[in-house]
Amino acid sequence: MPPIKEFPAFTKTIKFVIGNLVEILGSELKNYLKSKENIFYYDEVITLKNWSKRNNLSHKNSSLYFSDGVHPSELTYKIWAKEMATFISSKFKA
């Protein structure tokens, strides 16, 4: 789910309301998918602080992660793709 609470272009109110709805939806989706076979859900809540720490970047500069304050930057897509590839490959280890 997108880290709406981290979007620099959104107001505090939008971050709070929509961000919490995203977290609720993510939780409901995770619970729903528990009963499904061969469907995997990556449930880690994305935060710039955690991504920055894992990738040795400054989380204080959110422009690294957002091309326009909302949409992911090239760097964000690279990090996201790497994490998804790691998650997917971990599900298919013999």
C-alpha positions as CSV (number, residue, x, y, z in Angstrom):
1,M,0.0,0.0,0.0
2,P,1.3,3.5,-0.7
3,P,2.8,5.4,2.2
4,I,0.4,8.2,2.0
5,K,1.4,9.5,5.4
6,E,4.8,10.2,3.9
7,F,3.6,12.2,0.9
8,P,5.1,15.7,1.2
9,A,2.5,17.3,-1.1
10,F,-0.4,16.3,1.1
11,T,-1.7,18.3,4.0
12,K,-1.5,16.9,7.6
13,T,-5.3,16.3,7.5
14,I,-5.1,14.3,4.2
15,K,-2.1,12.3,5.4
16,F,-4.0,11.5,8.6
17,V,-7.4,10.6,7.0
18,I,-6.3,8.9,3.8
19,G,-3.2,7.4,5.4
20,N,-5.2,5.7,8.1
21,L,-7.7,4.4,5.5
22,V,-4.8,2.9,3.6
23,E,-3.6,1.2,6.7
24,I,-7.1,-0.2,7.5
25,L,-7.5,-1.4,3.9
26,G,-4.1,-3.1,4.1
27,S,-5.1,-4.8,7.3
28,E,-8.4,-6.0,5.9
29,L,-6.7,-7.2,2.7
30,K,-4.1,-9.1,4.7
31,N,-6.8,-10.8,6.8
32,Y,-8.9,-11.7,3.7
33,L,-6.0,-13.2,1.9
34,K,-5.0,-15.5,4.8
35,S,-7.7,-18.0,3.6
36,K,-6.4,-17.9,-0.1
37,E,-3.8,-20.3,-1.4
38,N,-0.8,-19.1,-3.4
39,I,-1.6,-15.5,-2.9
40,F,1.0,-13.5,-1.0
41,Y,0.7,-10.0,0.5
42,Y,3.6,-7.8,1.4
43,D,2.3,-6.2,4.5
44,E,5.3,-4.1,5.7
45,V,4.3,-0.5,6.2
46,I,6.6,1.6,4.1
47,T,8.3,4.5,5.9
48,L,11.0,6.8,4.5
49,K,12.9,6.5,7.7
50,N,13.1,2.7,7.4
51,W,13.9,2.8,3.7
52,S,16.6,5.4,4.3
53,K,18.2,3.4,7.0
54,R,18.3,0.2,4.9
55,N,19.7,2.1,1.9
56,N,22.0,4.5,3.7
57,L,20.1,7.6,2.6
58,S,18.9,10.7,4.3
59,H,15.1,10.4,5.2
60,K,15.0,14.2,5.9
61,N,15.1,14.8,2.1
62,S,11.7,13.4,0.9
63,S,12.3,14.7,-2.6
64,L,14.7,11.7,-3.1
65,Y,11.6,9.5,-2.9
66,F,8.9,11.5,-4.7
67,S,9.2,13.0,-8.2
68,D,6.5,15.6,-7.5
69,G,5.5,15.2,-3.8
70,V,3.2,12.3,-4.6
71,H,4.5,10.0,-7.3
72,P,7.5,7.8,-6.8
73,S,10.9,8.9,-8.0
74,E,13.2,6.6,-10.0
75,L,15.1,5.8,-6.8
76,T,11.8,4.8,-5.1
77,Y,10.9,2.4,-7.9
78,K,14.4,0.8,-7.7
79,I,14.1,0.3,-3.9
80,W,10.5,-0.9,-4.2
81,A,11.4,-3.4,-7.0
82,K,14.3,-4.8,-5.0
83,E,12.1,-5.3,-1.9
84,M,9.4,-7.0,-4.0
85,A,11.9,-9.2,-5.8
86,T,13.3,-10.3,-2.4
87,F,9.8,-10.9,-1.0
88,I,8.7,-12.9,-4.0
89,S,11.9,-15.0,-4.1
90,S,11.5,-15.8,-0.4
91,K,8.1,-17.4,-1.1
92,F,9.5,-19.8,-3.7
93,K,12.6,-21.2,-1.9
94,A,12.6,-25.0,-1.9
